[in-house]
């Protein structure tokens, strides 16, 4: 079983990913303030540090303040594999665009949502039977309604736990769409939307001419690889195999990025008043 993100990357090979916090990167970021732009961010590993247990993930107070300040000046979206209700508990209430389940759960209603929920419930029942013994204790099945995530970060033997999860997934019917991640395997219906499709639709609704997307995982690589060339795509943590155009050295740099975006917007506003 190969995660979808890994398959796509191997077909295209390594990219020339560049540092975002550089003269060239900051110059391109400044162009976002010259037109209506959508600013979109993943949650885990991007806005919030990666933690051992998904329930403990939190954004810092400075990150929260900067997100709210940015959302007051431009469209801001948080798009994650988490459920929308879970994200709502972890993010400021001022944020309007919260998109969960890898792009499949937002303020917009999807016609096939009931069918997706039925498939996910079926897979969970199958996995509870297929995973037995140590595997059932060390693999956490997170049911997010429209998708499933199998976490094995806390397993005593992660390789063994991943192998057990992969073997169980191969027996699921109907076969799910599989997307890898950091110590997690995500399962979605084959007809599920991707983060890219969700962001494209939101950009259209918001009349955004440009898009910034920041992420850190295989689920985000799907966006990095297929994003239109005018989008600014950023991966948290350098990796030569990424299809993102830029990278940030570490998750804490996202706060630096948000501060820079705000300064660009405020400068543009002052220039507009003077002009």
Secondary structure, 3 states (H helix, E strand, C coil): CCCHHHHHHHHHCCCCCEECCCHHHHHHHHHHHHCCEEEEECCECCCECCCCCHHHCCCCHHHHHHHHHHHCCCEEEEECCCCHHHHHHHCCCCCCEEEEHHHCECCCCCCCHHHHHHHHHHHHHHHHHHCCCHHHHHCEEEECCCCEEEECCCCCCHHHHHHHHHHHHHCCCCCCEEEECCCEEEEECCCCCCHHHHHHHHHHHCCCCEEEEEECCHHHHHHHHHCCCCCEEEEECCCCCCCCCEEECCCCHHHHHHHHHHHHHHHHHHHHHHC
